[in-house]
């Protein structure tokens, strides 16, 4: 093989490798995005039990199972979210 043939082969190999790496990265990103889906902690039964509740205006702050802060346990339960921590 002459020098020009070797250069052409290296160039083609580089293109093939770059394409393969791009495809592999795309697949990894696609799969990692699908693995990040969080399960909902929404509690349908809790929601139906408390959806019509009237909550007081006190707002000590509570942490819901979804990681959000709610004014109080009543406000969290009213939207079907279990309270994880009442100390905010």
SVG drawing of the C-alpha trace seen along z (x, -y; Angstrom):
<svg xmlns="http://www.w3.org/2000/svg" viewBox="-65 -32 69 34">
<polyline fill="none" stroke="black" stroke-width="0.4" points="0.0,0.0 1.2,-3.4 1.2,-6.5 -1.9,-8.0 -3.9,-4.8 -3.0,-4.8 -4.1,-8.4 -7.4,-7.7 -8.0,-4.6 -7.2,-6.6 -9.6,-9.4 -12.4,-7.0 -11.7,-5.2 -11.8,-8.5 -15.2,-9.3 -16.6,-5.9 -15.3,-6.2 -16.7,-9.6 -20.1,-8.5 -20.1,-5.4 -19.1,-7.6 -21.9,-10.1 -24.4,-7.2 -23.3,-5.7 -23.5,-9.0 -27.0,-9.6 -28.2,-6.2 -26.7,-6.7 -28.4,-10.1 -31.7,-8.6 -31.5,-5.7 -30.3,-7.9 -33.1,-10.4 -35.7,-7.5 -34.2,-6.3 -34.6,-9.7 -38.4,-9.5 -39.5,-9.9 -42.3,-7.9 -45.2,-10.1 -46.0,-10.1 -49.5,-11.4 -52.0,-9.5 -55.3,-9.2 -57.1,-8.0 -55.7,-10.9 -56.7,-13.3 -60.3,-12.1 -60.5,-12.1 -59.2,-15.7 -60.0,-17.4 -62.9,-19.4 -61.2,-20.2 -61.0,-23.8 -57.5,-24.5 -56.4,-27.0 -54.2,-30.0 -51.4,-29.0 -48.2,-28.4 -45.5,-26.6 -44.3,-24.8 -44.3,-21.1 -42.3,-19.0 -44.3,-16.8 -43.2,-13.4 -42.6,-15.2 -39.9,-17.4 -42.0,-20.5 -42.8,-22.7 -46.5,-23.2 -48.0,-25.7 -49.3,-23.0 -50.3,-19.3 -53.9,-20.2 -52.7,-22.0 -50.5,-19.0 -53.1,-16.4 -55.7,-18.4 -53.7,-17.9 -53.0,-14.2 -49.4,-14.6 -48.3,-12.8 -46.3,-14.9 -42.8,-13.6 -41.5,-16.3 -43.5,-18.8 -40.4,-20.7 -39.5,-23.3"/>
</svg>
